[in-house]
Amino acid sequence: MGRAGAGVAETCDDGSAMYFNPAGLVGETGWTVSGGVTAIFVGGEFTADRTRESWDIQNDPIPVPHLYARYGLNERWAAGIGVFVPYGLSTEWPTGDFDGRFLGYNNSLQSIYIQPTVAYQLTDRIKIGGGLDVVIGAVELNQHQDLSQQTVPSDQLPPGTTFGELGIPFHTAFADVKLDAGGATGIGGNFGVQVRATDWLRFGARYTLPVELNYEGDATFTQLQTGLVLPPNNPIQPNTALPVDALVAPQFEQGGLLVDQDVETEITMPGQLLIGISVQTTPRLKLLADYQWTDWSTFDVLPIDFENDALDTEQIENYEDTHALRLGAEYAATEAWTARAGLITHGAAAPDETVTPLLPEGYRNEFTAGFGWQPSPLFEVDVAYQYIAQNDRRGRVRDPRVGESDPTAEELNSGLYSFGAHLIGTTLTLHF
Amino acid sequence: MIPLSSSFGRRLVWGALPLLLAALVLVGCDDENLLSERPDAGPIFDRYVAIGNSITAGFQANGISKTTQQQSFANLLAGQMGTEFNLPALNNPGCPPPLTQIFPAPQRPDGPPCSLREAPAPTTLNNVAVPGAEVIDVLSNTDQASNANTLTSFILGGRTQIEAAREAQPTFVTAWIGNNDVLSAALVGNTDLITPVEDFTSRYNTMLSQLESMQDLEGAALFGVVDVTLTPNLSPGAAYAQVVPQGQQAQVLPPNLQVADSCAPSNLGGVGDQMLVPFQYGVALVSVAGALFQQFGANAPAVTLNCAQDLTVEEAVGQSFGGVGNIPPPIQDAIRDVRNVSVLQTQEIATLRGTVQAYNDFIQQAAGERDYAYVDVNALFQQPERRQQIPVFPELFDVPGNDFTPERPFGPLFSLDGVHPSAEAHEVVTNAAIEAINSQYGTTIPALNQ
């Protein structure tokens, strides 16, 4: 992490090559075992156009572990197994009056990759490697439901009449929904090649296959009290006042639409292609550069398939492929101490109309620094810091409304997302 | 200097190239300029909310639709402020659809009696005014004195006006409320229906307290209550004395409709210029007379407008049959909805005007104490050039030498119900409001080009 994740041409010797480029696993003979954790401190806010009021992300620090074990059989063959988390997100927003709670106020996506790997020194200058990824995924989404967009359960009105057409205000929370789906498994792969062009110049490439994950879980519905009462002379019950909460309560009871039920969804973890170079500019200074393409365009829709088909939704995401440039530097200050630094510039995957509280993602620059300490050939400790500075980006806190066809991003977006993160990671590596 | 052709030089180039490339693409991060622009007329108008009744809601010609809602002064004012203003838009033709004709029989466009609210629902609501609302209705939908109706649900969805206003977090509010606290009394000729001044002021004070508790509120404009006796829906009996013979001559009014001598002006010995006849009262007498004439021809009993007596429609019609108890059932059915409507006598008119004056004294003082703008609507419509645009009797048929037309029987400033302002009048009110607001707050809202 200290050198911005750049290193597809020349990976670290702590076993993390299993992810960054499996070809880099070939090298020392014997065992290398490393493990560590990265703590992610996410910060951000949404500022509404209309009021200039801001709501902050409320995430607790997120620990993300990694574990690698490799064995160098000889100078040509190496194998290992790694457990890492290349994709994941967690966003937690306030539930009070933040409009974005109708899209999701407490959301997380985890994808744990378990990758047995093998690598081979093909020629003096070329290494290859590959691994099979077994991916385990879980997803959780919590959101409020908007009464104004629901159909009125009354035969006094034309079929399909929504509460909004009766005057119920937009974003009236009447239900809390929790979608909790885990245990999704998928199979992928991670392949790489490294070429030593000269003593000081190396090239590398890596391709990670996309992995389709099908999640199955539970949807839990809880009624929220709106407190709204339609006064007498209302169109449903003209003679007396009508409490709206009583009108919708049967929806939460046995036989109703909003009862606890099974839910399924499907998300594809995108493929990645990286190419890079490594330049040993001096005996002590190494510079690295990687270009990364990520196939985010596969994330075009997010289907949510309920047991009761009437609730099914399909959120349009229309993500776009991203391009990133990673630049890293590593300076061997002494035999024991190594300093690292780097920067990343990364394009946005989410199009203008899909910047939401679930992931208010956008163009970002990331800055890294770190050091390694190896007091003996048997073990080393690496510590790194990364700051993600994302450009402010306009986004939305609502979905298209009933009766609103194909709204543009300009029509949907109603404020500004600021987003950033601090990451602190440490890894302990043992060689034996 | 290190030669680039040297080994180290080549290494440096290979290593530095990506760094140069990165330097080109690294850009700044924070940009609050991406937030939407503030209103042209100033940040005080960031979020404007209109509280009120039918006029503010955009009710015209005894109906309301998206078209008439857009013609409301509140919508026009927001446009001049340059601020976002969302309406509770009611699908055309309306709820109920505005009248397209009032004479000889009222007509509305084809369609359901009430089309629903338009979808999609607005993300925020700026015009929270509800037709029929009195001051109490701003505060409560369920109080015994409240007047909640179907439109209360359609517009507010179970909230009160003050609750809906609070949700919109207004920085500026207009409140034109109180007209209905006297209007029903005028339209049915019964001053018992007037909201007592002490109740009015108490409720109005509560509303102001609620407004003041809204954290973001920076200003407001309070509108005076309309002198409802000046609306063309109410015509002096003397006007009937003049117009009825003309209508009979033009064969648009039945010959058995009579106007008593008491309806002559005071200089001719009558009281016709000191009392007022609600339009629906006159229409009821015309309808009954027409029905009788159609049935009995020249032998039809006369139906008489008597200006000296405070008679209800039922009592006036009853005189044609020798008593209320003798009114034939079909005629009873025809006048059922208006049977208790009566004329307004001199004292009742004085009571109405005195009440409006008391209301307005209070509102103007309340505005002054809070540094709010005050809009004097009565002064606006009492200007001579506007008085001339308000007929003393609706132009129901083409009267020679009269400037008004049957298409706009209540003149250019009033819609087909003779009570609610026309689109043209809303423009006049808009500019009066702009003038008052600019004067109070030193703002520069541009006037509407009329």
Boltz contact constraints between the chains, C-beta under 6 A:
constraints:
  - contact:
      token1: [A, 49]
      token2: [B, 35]
      max_distance: 6.0
  - contact:
      token1: [A, 49]
      token2: [B, 36]
      max_distance: 6.0
  - contact:
      token1: [A, 51]
      token2: [B, 169]
      max_distance: 6.0
  - contact:
      token1: [A, 148]
      token2: [B, 121]
      max_distance: 6.0
  - contact:
      token1: [A, 164]
      token2: [B, 121]
      max_distance: 6.0
  - contact:
      token1: [A, 165]
      token2: [B, 116]
      max_distance: 6.0
  - contact:
      token1: [A, 165]
      token2: [B, 117]
      max_distance: 6.0
  - contact:
      token1: [A, 165]
      token2: [B, 119]
      max_distance: 6.0
  - contact:
      token1: [A, 167]
      token2: [B, 117]
      max_distance: 6.0
  - contact:
      token1: [A, 167]
      token2: [B, 153]
      max_distance: 6.0
  - contact:
      token1: [A, 167]
      token2: [B, 154]
      max_distance: 6.0
  - contact:
      token1: [A, 167]
      token2: [B, 155]
      max_distance: 6.0
  - contact:
      token1: [A, 167]
      token2: [B, 157]
      max_distance: 6.0
  - contact:
      token1: [A, 168]
      token2: [B, 157]
      max_distance: 6.0
  - contact:
      token1: [A, 169]
      token2: [B, 157]
      max_distance: 6.0
  - contact:
      token1: [A, 170]
      token2: [B, 121]
      max_distance: 6.0
  - contact:
      token1: [A, 170]
      token2: [B, 123]
      max_distance: 6.0
  - contact:
      token1: [A, 200]
      token2: [B, 11]
      max_distance: 6.0
  - contact:
      token1: [A, 228]
      token2: [B, 158]
      max_distance: 6.0
  - contact:
      token1: [A, 229]
      token2: [B, 158]
      max_distance: 6.0
  - contact:
      token1: [A, 230]
      token2: [B, 153]
      max_distance: 6.0
  - contact:
      token1: [A, 230]
      token2: [B, 158]
      max_distance: 6.0
  - contact:
      token1: [A, 231]
      token2: [B, 141]
      max_distance: 6.0
  - contact:
      token1: [A, 231]
      token2: [B, 148]
      max_distance: 6.0
  - contact:
      token1: [A, 231]
      token2: [B, 152]
      max_distance: 6.0
  - contact:
      token1: [A, 232]
      token2: [B, 148]
      max_distance: 6.0
  - contact:
      token1: [A, 233]
      token2: [B, 148]
      max_distance: 6.0
  - contact:
      token1: [A, 233]
      token2: [B, 149]
      max_distance: 6.0
  - contact:
      token1: [A, 233]
      token2: [B, 150]
      max_distance: 6.0
  - contact:
      token1: [A, 234]
      token2: [B, 153]
      max_distance: 6.0
  - contact:
      token1: [A, 235]
      token2: [B, 150]
      max_distance: 6.0
  - contact:
      token1: [A, 244]
      token2: [B, 158]
      max_distance: 6.0
  - contact:
      token1: [A, 279]
      token2: [B, 11]
      max_distance: 6.0
  - contact:
      token1: [A, 279]
      token2: [B, 14]
      max_distance: 6.0
  - contact:
      token1: [A, 279]
      token2: [B, 15]
      max_distance: 6.0
  - contact:
      token1: [A, 281]
      token2: [B, 11]
      max_distance: 6.0
  - contact:
      token1: [A, 281]
      token2: [B, 12]
      max_distance: 6.0
  - contact:
      token1: [A, 281]
      token2: [B, 15]
      max_distance: 6.0
  - contact:
      token1: [A, 287]
      token2: [B, 15]
      max_distance: 6.0
  - contact:
      token1: [A, 289]
      token2: [B, 18]
      max_distance: 6.0
  - contact:
      token1: [A, 325]
      token2: [B, 22]
      max_distance: 6.0
  - contact:
      token1: [A, 327]
      token2: [B, 18]
      max_distance: 6.0
  - contact:
      token1: [A, 327]
      token2: [B, 22]
      max_distance: 6.0
  - contact:
      token1: [A, 345]
      token2: [B, 22]
      max_distance: 6.0
  - contact:
      token1: [A, 345]
      token2: [B, 25]
      max_distance: 6.0
  - contact:
      token1: [A, 345]
      token2: [B, 26]
      max_distance: 6.0
  - contact:
      token1: [A, 365]
      token2: [B, 26]
      max_distance: 6.0
  - contact:
      token1: [A, 389]
      token2: [B, 29]
      max_distance: 6.0
  - contact:
      token1: [A, 391]
      token2: [B, 29]
      max_distance: 6.0
  - contact:
      token1: [A, 392]
      token2: [B, 30]
      max_distance: 6.0
  - contact:
      token1: [A, 392]
      token2: [B, 31]
      max_distance: 6.0
  - contact:
      token1: [A, 392]
      token2: [B, 34]
      max_distance: 6.0
  - contact:
      token1: [A, 394]
      token2: [B, 34]
      max_distance: 6.0
  - contact:
      token1: [A, 401]
      token2: [B, 120]
      max_distance: 6.0
  - contact:
      token1: [A, 402]
      token2: [B, 119]
      max_distance: 6.0
  - contact:
      token1: [A, 403]
      token2: [B, 119]
      max_distance: 6.0
  - contact:
      token1: [A, 403]
      token2: [B, 120]
      max_distance: 6.0
  - contact:
      token1: [A, 404]
      token2: [B, 120]
      max_distance: 6.0
  - contact:
      token1: [A, 416]
      token2: [B, 34]
      max_distance: 6.0
  - contact:
      token1: [A, 416]
      token2: [B, 35]
      max_distance: 6.0
